[in-house]
Amino acid sequence: GDLLPADGVLIQGNDLKIDESALTGESDHVRKSLDKDPLLLSGTHVMEGSGRMVVTAVGVNSQSGIIFTLLGAAGDEEDDGKDRKG
């Protein structure tokens, strides 16, 4: 499946199923539709179907970007603590 590079809102879809396990840990594919669940998140994979979306966030402002930023900040705090002790 194609990797979604940005967050967005589905505006047209045809039997779209997304693998969100990278973000949620849930192994089941999530069906996306205009009326029930139109949010598409970066870092997820398209497993079936096709669609179009309006991009709402990219880079550090996207869902995966926020997670990576938080992980990087946690790593920096640990490094800072080691520098102060030693």
Buried (B, 14 or more C-beta within 10 A) or exposed (E): EEEBEBBBEBEEBEEBBBBBBBBEEEEEBBBBEEEEEBBBBBBBBBEEEEBEBEBEBEEEEBBBBBBBEEEEEEEEEEEEEEEEEE
